[in-house]
Amino acid sequence: MPPLEPTCKSGIGTLQGMRAHPFGHQPQTEDVFRRLVESIRDYAIFLLTPEGNVASWNPGAERIKQYQAHEIIGKHFSIFYPPQDLAAGKPNMELRVAAEVGRFEDEGWRIRKDGSRFWANVIISAVRDDDGTLIGFGKITRDITDRREAELRYRLLIDGVTDYAIYSLDANGNITSWNSGAQRIKGYTNEEIIGQHFSRFYTQQDTDAGLPARVLEAAAIAGHYEGEGWRVRKDGTKFWSSVVVTPLRDEAGELVGFSKITRDVTDRKLLLDTVQQHAEELELRIAEREQTNAELEAFSYSVSHDLRAPLRAIEGFTDIVLTDFGAQLPTPAVEYLRHILQATGRMNSLVRDLLSYSRMSRLEINSEPVQVGKVIRDACAELDEAMRSKVAVSADPSLCVCAHSVTLAQILFNLINNGLKFYPPDESPHVDVNARREGGTIVISVRDEGIGIAPQHQERIFQVFERLHTADSYPGTGIGLAIVKRGIARMGGTVRVESAPGKGSTFYLSLPAA
């Protein structure tokens, strides 16, 4: 068998008796090969004799292993192996496998000239002559220490995550890796679960429905799958999981497996279920309350409507008695009858306002473009003639608001009437009504300089029957501002007040611009 011999000049061995190469004459082919190998510095490429002695040495081998060609050629390649590999007979095993199957590939620690270690990817290929006789080995070594350290750091990072189950599957769904978080959440150790199909984590119902296969199929097609559902631990208990599945593909785009991240979100699920249950109960109670309110409003509307007839009768007959027989009655009787008239008048006002408040809920309100200036004039027209001169209006004629004209006029009448009413007895009342556009909203303000409202009462005044003063001081039913709030809400607007005792009040109505 012709041996592999080192060259004295280049350190690149030649195969004695090599036949002509398709690229040209043998010396030319060897020169091309030598130049190619000498240009490679990222790989240690060298030849071994059948016994394992180094027969050639390229610059990449010199850079990676630190030996010069004259220092290493002729020595056995086992010099690169750590003691534990030598004790296990690994170098000879590698040559034996390469000779038997034609090739050997491995990763492991190797030793440099200075004694330092590096993680190597090694490929050994058997070299045979035309007769099939083994004449040596070609050996390619690559330093992948950085890659191994990165993979190690990544593995340590994954293993250190205990709040998430992070593991990988092969293309068929069999488990190929398992981190500590997976063991904590699902209860299986590496030895128990690796090689098993991931469908064992699913409930029997989901398995029978083919959910595991659909999950992998969806991930493979879309490039990503996210979902939530019940999963089963080793001890049979269930937990609600949030799952992310990502397909893994090689450089050719072929599917090689999946990565899977599972998080136990049972606490969140239970909390959401509780919130949902409370929300449903609340909706039921609101519906019941709305039904009750509707029934009460219908009742109050009916009662208020039915009360008007007897009140008118009382008022009418009392007035007849006073007119026709007042001169014949004693003075106390006349006073009593006058009190009856005053009481029925107040009762009539109360019933009228109750009917207005009830109608505000029952009325079908269809908002449409309304000219702001016109609706303000309509509201002022409802005032006593003597009071109309005390209202100053400032509104751009082009301003239009989306509202129900009758309802808005009633609201403005209530606000203007209140502004004229709540003044100290010795002062002349005055109200300013202004309208302006703010973006997509029309703001109408009604300002007075009357007695004002303390901050602690400014929310109360919009409630039914809330009065801050006695009826003798400032007559009224306590329903007017409740009508304002309900009416403006029915039209999709808002109302607010700015006020201080002794400094007057300003009410702001905000409605969508038309």
C-alpha positions in Angstrom: 0.0 0.0 0.0 1.6 3.3 -1.0 2.0 5.4 2.2 0.9 9.0 2.8 4.1 11.1 2.8 4.5 14.7 4.1 5.9 17.3 1.7 8.9 19.3 3.0 7.7 22.6 1.6 4.0 23.1 2.1 3.0 20.6 4.7 0.3 19.3 2.4 0.6 15.5 1.8 0.4 13.9 -1.6 -1.2 10.6 -2.5 1.5 8.5 -4.2 0.4 6.8 -7.3 -2.5 9.2 -7.8 -4.0 8.8 -11.3 -4.8 11.7 -13.6 -7.6 14.0 -12.5 -10.4 15.4 -14.7 -9.1 18.9 -14.1 -5.8 18.1 -15.8 -2.4 16.5 -15.2 -1.7 15.1 -11.7 0.9 17.7 -10.7 -1.4 20.6 -11.7 -4.3 19.0 -9.8 -2.2 18.6 -6.7 -1.1 22.2 -6.9 -4.7 23.4 -7.2 -5.6 21.3 -4.2 -2.6 22.5 -2.2 -3.5 26.1 -2.9 -7.1 25.6 -2.0 -6.3 23.9 1.3 -3.6 26.5 2.2 -6.1 29.3 1.7 -8.5 28.0 4.3 -7.9 29.3 7.8 -11.3 28.6 9.5 -10.9 24.9 9.3 -8.0 22.6 10.3 -7.6 20.3 7.2 -5.0 17.6 7.3 -4.2 14.0 6.3 -3.5 11.0 8.6 -1.8 7.8 7.7 -3.7 4.6 8.2 -2.1 4.4 11.7 -3.3 7.9 12.6 -0.1 9.9 12.2 -0.4 13.4 10.9 0.8 13.6 7.3 -0.1 17.1 6.3 -1.0 20.5 8.0 -2.7 23.5 6.6 -2.7 27.1 8.0 -6.1 26.6 9.5 -4.8 23.7 11.5 -1.8 25.8 12.6 -4.2 28.7 13.7 -6.6 26.4 15.6 -4.3 23.9 17.2 -1.2 26.2 17.4 1.3 23.6 16.1 3.7 24.5 13.2 3.8 21.9 10.4 7.3 20.7 11.4 6.2 20.3 15.0 3.2 18.0 14.4 3.7 16.1 11.1 4.6 12.5 11.9 3.0 12.6 15.4 -0.1 10.6 16.2 -3.3 12.7 16.1 -4.3 11.4 19.6 -2.1 14.3 20.9 -5.2 16.5 20.4 -7.5 14.5 22.7 -8.0 15.1 26.5 -6.9 12.3 28.9 -10.4 10.9 29.5 -10.9 10.4 25.7 -7.4 8.7 25.5 -8.3 6.4 28.4 -11.5 5.4 26.6 -9.6 4.7 23.4 -11.6 7.2 21.5 -9.0 8.2 18.8 -8.6 4.5 17.6 -12.4 4.0 17.7 -12.9 7.0 15.4 -10.4 5.7 12.9 -12.0 2.2 13.1 -15.5 3.6 12.5 -14.3 5.8 9.6 -12.5 2.8 8.0 -15.6 0.6 8.3 -18.4 3.0 7.2 -16.3 5.5 5.3 -17.0 8.5 7.6 -17.0 9.5 11.2 -18.4 12.8 12.7 -18.3 13.9 16.3 -18.2 16.9 18.6 -16.0 17.1 21.7 -13.2 18.7 23.6 -9.7 18.9 21.9 -6.4 20.2 23.2 -4.2 22.9 21.7 -0.4 23.1 21.9 -0.6 25.4 25.0 -2.9 23.0 26.8 -6.1 25.0 26.4 -9.2 23.3 25.3 -11.7 24.1 22.5 -14.9 22.5 21.4 -14.4 20.9 18.0 -16.6 19.6 15.2 -14.7 16.8 13.6 -15.2 14.9 10.4 -12.9 12.0 9.5 -13.2 10.4 6.0 -11.5 7.2 4.9 -9.2 7.6 1.8 -8.9 4.6 -0.5 -7.0 3.9 -3.7 -8.7 2.6 -6.9 -8.4 -0.9 -5.6 -10.3 0.0 -2.4 -7.3 -0.3 -0.2 -7.2 2.2 2.7 -4.3 4.6 2.3 -5.2 7.1 5.0 -7.7 9.5 6.4 -8.8 13.1 5.7 -9.6 15.1 8.8 -11.5 18.4 9.0 -11.7 20.1 12.4 -13.7 23.3 13.2 -13.5 25.3 16.4 -17.1 25.8 17.4 -16.5 26.8 21.0 -18.4 30.1 20.7 -21.4 28.3 19.2 -21.3 25.7 22.0 -21.1 28.4 24.7 -24.0 30.2 23.1 -26.0 27.0 23.0 -25.0 26.2 26.6 -26.1 29.7 27.7 -29.3 29.3 25.9 -29.9 25.9 27.4 -29.1 27.2 30.9 -31.5 30.1 30.3 -34.3 27.8 29.2 -33.6 25.4 32.1 -33.6 28.3 34.5 -37.1 29.4 33.5 -39.6 27.8 35.9 -42.7 29.8 35.2 -43.0 28.5 31.6 -42.9 25.0 30.2 -40.5 25.3 27.3 -39.9 22.2 25.2 -39.4 21.0 21.7 -41.2 18.4 19.5 -40.1 16.5 16.4 -42.2 16.8 13.2 -44.6 14.1 14.5 -45.2 15.7 17.9 -42.9 13.6 20.0 -41.1 15.5 22.8 -37.4 16.0 22.2 -36.4 18.4 25.0 -37.9 19.4 28.4 -37.0 22.3 30.7 -37.4 22.6 34.5 -40.5 24.8 34.1 -42.1 22.0 32.1 -41.3 19.6 34.9 -42.7 21.9 37.5 -46.0 22.7 35.6 -46.7 19.3 34.1 -45.1 17.0 36.7 -43.0 14.8 34.4 -39.2 14.4 34.6 -37.0 14.3 31.5 -36.7 10.5 31.6 -40.4 10.0 31.9 -41.5 12.3 29.0 -38.9 12.7 26.3 -39.9 10.5 23.3 -43.6 10.6 24.3 -46.2 12.3 22.2 -47.3 15.7 23.5 -51.0 14.7 23.1 -50.8 13.1 26.5 -51.2 16.6 28.0 -54.6 17.1 26.5 -58.0 16.1 27.9 -59.6 13.0 26.5 -62.3 15.1 24.9 -59.7 17.2 23.1 -57.7 14.2 22.0 -60.8 12.4 20.7 -61.6 15.6 18.7 -58.1 15.6 17.2 -57.1 18.9 18.7 -53.3 18.1 19.1 -53.0 17.3 15.4 -54.9 20.5 14.5 -52.6 22.6 16.7 -49.5 21.3 14.9 -51.1 21.7 11.5 -52.2 25.3 12.2 -48.7 26.2 13.4 -47.0 24.6 10.4 -49.3 26.5 8.0 -49.5 29.9 9.7 -46.0 29.9 11.2 -47.5 30.4 14.7 -50.2 29.1 16.9 -51.7 30.6 20.1 -54.5 29.2 22.1 -55.8 28.5 25.6 -57.5 25.4 27.1 -57.5 22.8 29.8 -54.4 20.5 30.0 -53.7 17.5 32.2 -50.7 17.0 34.6 -49.0 13.8 35.4 -51.2 13.3 38.5 -54.4 13.8 36.5 -55.2 17.3 37.7 -56.1 19.9 35.2 -54.8 23.4 34.7 -55.8 26.2 32.2 -52.9 26.8 29.9 -51.8 29.5 27.5 -49.9 27.9 24.6 -47.7 29.2 21.9 -46.4 26.7 19.2 -43.8 27.7 16.6 -42.6 25.5 13.7 -38.9 24.8 13.3 -37.5 24.5 9.8 -34.1 23.8 8.3 -32.2 25.9 5.8 -34.1 24.2 3.0 -37.4 25.1 4.6 -38.3 21.6 5.6 -40.2 21.1 8.8 -38.0 19.5 11.4 -40.1 20.1 14.5 -41.9 22.6 16.8 -41.1 24.7 19.8 -43.8 24.9 22.4 -44.3 27.3 25.3 -47.0 26.6 27.9 -47.9 28.9 30.8 -50.2 27.9 33.7 -52.9 30.7 33.8 -55.4 28.9 35.9 -55.5 31.8 38.5 -56.3 34.2 35.7 -58.9 31.9 34.2 -60.7 31.5 37.6 -60.5 35.3 38.2 -62.0 36.0 34.7 -64.7 33.4 35.3 -65.5 35.1 38.6 -65.6 38.5 37.0 -67.8 37.2 34.2 -70.2 35.6 36.7 -70.4 38.9 38.7 -70.9 40.8 35.4 -73.8 38.5 34.5 -75.3 38.9 37.9 -74.9 42.6 37.7 -76.5 42.7 34.3 -79.4 40.7 35.7 -79.8 43.1 38.6 -79.6 46.1 36.3 -82.2 44.6 34.1 -84.4 43.9 37.1 -83.9 47.4 38.4 -84.6 48.9 34.9 -87.8 46.9 34.8 -88.7 48.1 38.3 -87.9 51.7 37.4 -89.9 51.3 34.2 -92.9 50.0 36.3 -92.5 52.8 38.8 -92.3 55.4 36.1 -95.4 54.0 34.5 -97.1 54.0 37.8 -96.0 57.5 38.6 -97.1 58.7 35.2 -100.5 57.0 35.6 -101.0 58.4 39.1 -99.8 61.8 38.2 -102.1 61.8 35.2 -105.1 60.6 37.2 -104.4 63.1 40.0 -104.8 66.1 37.8 -108.6 65.7 37.4 -109.5 65.7 41.1 -107.0 68.5 41.7 -108.6 70.6 39.0 -112.0 69.9 40.6 -110.8 70.9 44.1 -109.2 74.0 42.7 -112.3 74.9 40.6 -114.9 74.3 43.4 -112.7 76.2 46.0 -112.4 79.1 43.6 -116.2 79.1 43.1 -116.9 79.1 46.8 -114.5 82.0 47.4 -116.0 84.0 44.5 -119.7 83.4 45.1 -119.9 82.9 48.8 -116.7 84.5 50.2 -118.6 87.6 51.5 -120.9 85.4 53.5 -118.1 83.3 55.1 -116.3 84.1 58.3 -112.7 85.4 57.8 -111.0 82.1 59.0 -113.0 80.1 56.5 -111.8 82.4 53.7 -108.2 82.0 54.8 -108.6 78.2 54.8 -110.0 78.2 51.3 -107.1 80.4 50.1 -104.6 77.9 51.6 -106.5 75.1 49.8 -106.0 77.0 46.5 -102.3 77.5 47.2 -101.8 73.9 48.1 -103.6 72.6 45.0 -101.6 75.0 42.9 -98.4 73.6 44.3 -99.7 70.1 43.8 -100.6 70.9 40.2 -97.1 72.1 39.6 -95.7 69.0 41.1 -97.9 66.7 39.1 -97.1 68.6 35.9 -93.3 68.3 36.6 -93.7 64.6 37.5 -95.4 64.0 34.2 -92.7 65.9 32.3 -90.0 63.8 34.1 -91.8 60.5 33.3 -92.4 61.6 29.7 -88.7 62.3 29.3 -88.0 58.6 29.8 -90.9 57.3 27.8 -90.7 59.9 24.9 -89.2 58.6 21.7 -86.4 61.1 21.0 -85.1 61.3 17.4 -82.2 63.8 17.3 -81.9 66.0 14.2 -80.2 69.2 13.2 -81.6 72.1 15.2 -80.7 75.7 15.0 -79.3 76.8 18.4 -80.5 80.4 18.2 -84.1 79.3 17.4 -84.4 76.8 20.2 -83.1 79.4 22.7 -85.8 81.8 21.5 -88.4 79.1 21.8 -87.4 78.5 25.4 -87.5 82.3 26.3 -91.0 82.5 24.7 -92.3 80.2 27.5 -91.2 82.8 30.2 -93.5 85.4 31.6 -93.4 88.4 29.4 -91.9 90.5 32.2 -89.0 88.2 32.5 -88.0 87.9 28.9 -86.2 91.2 28.9 -83.9 90.0 31.7 -82.4 87.3 29.4 -79.4 88.2 27.1 -78.7 85.7 24.3 -75.5 85.4 22.3 -75.4 82.7 19.7 -74.1 82.5 16.2 -77.1 82.0 13.8 -75.1 79.4 11.9 -74.7 77.1 14.9 -76.6 73.8 14.6 -76.8 71.1 17.1 -77.9 67.5 16.8 -80.8 67.3 19.3 -84.6 67.0 19.8 -85.9 70.5 19.6 -88.8 70.2 22.0 -86.7 68.5 24.6 -83.9 70.9 24.3 -86.3 73.9 24.5 -87.7 72.5 27.8 -84.3 71.9 29.2 -83.2 75.5 28.4 -86.5 76.9 29.8 -85.9 75.1 33.1 -82.3 76.4 33.4 -83.2 80.0 32.4 -86.2 80.0 34.8 -84.0 78.7 37.6 -81.4 81.4 36.9 -84.1 84.1 37.1 -85.6 82.6 40.3 -82.7 82.0 42.6 -81.7 85.6 43.3 -81.6 87.5 46.5 -84.9 89.4 47.1 -83.4 92.8 46.8 -81.6 92.2 43.5 -82.9 92.3 39.9 -82.4 88.9 38.2 -80.4 88.6 34.9 -79.4 85.5 32.8 -76.9 85.3 30.0 -77.3 82.5 27.4 -74.4 81.8 25.1 -73.6 79.1 22.5 -70.2 78.3 20.9 -68.6 75.5 19.0 -65.7 73.4 20.5 -64.5 70.9 17.8 -67.4 68.6 17.1 -69.4 69.8 20.1 -71.8 72.7 20.7 -71.6 74.1 24.2 -74.6 76.1 25.5 -74.1 78.0 28.7 -76.7 79.5 31.0 -75.2 81.9 33.5 -76.8 83.9 36.4 -75.4 86.0 39.2 -77.7 84.7 41.8 -77.3 83.0 45.2 -75.0 80.2 43.8 -74.6 76.6 44.9 -72.1 75.2 47.5 -69.7 72.5 46.0 -71.1 69.7 48.2 -74.6 70.2 46.8 -73.7 70.4 43.1 -74.3 66.7 42.4 -77.4 66.5 44.5 -79.3 69.2 42.6 -79.8 66.9 39.6 -81.7 64.3 41.6 -85.5 64.2 41.8 -87.0 66.2 44.7 -83.7 67.5 45.9 -84.2 71.0 47.1 -81.7 73.3 48.8 -84.2 75.9 50.0 -87.7 75.9 51.4 -90.7 76.3 49.0 -91.5 79.6 50.8 -88.1 81.0 50.0 -87.9 79.8 46.4 -90.9 78.1 45.0 -90.4 74.9 43.0 -90.9 71.2 42.9 -87.3 70.0 43.0 -87.8 68.2 39.6 -86.6 70.8 37.1 -82.9 69.9 37.1 -83.6 66.2 37.1 -85.6 66.8 33.9 -82.5 68.6 32.5 -80.1 65.8 33.3 -82.4 63.0 31.9 -83.3 65.0 28.8 -79.7 65.9 27.9 -78.6 62.3 28.5 -81.4 61.0 26.2 -79.9 63.2 23.4 -76.4 61.9 24.0 -75.1 65.0 25.7 -73.8 66.1 29.1 -74.6 68.8 31.7 -72.4 70.2 34.4 -72.4 73.2 36.7 -69.8 75.7 38.0 -71.0 77.7 41.0 -70.0 79.2 44.3 -72.2 80.6 47.1 -73.0 84.3 46.4 -71.3 84.3 43.0 -74.0 82.8 40.8 -74.1 79.6 38.7 -73.2 78.6 35.1 -74.7 75.5 33.6 -73.0 74.0 30.6 -74.9 71.8 28.1 -72.7 69.8 25.6 -74.3 68.2 22.6 -72.9 66.9 19.2 -72.7 69.5 16.5 -74.9 68.9 13.5 
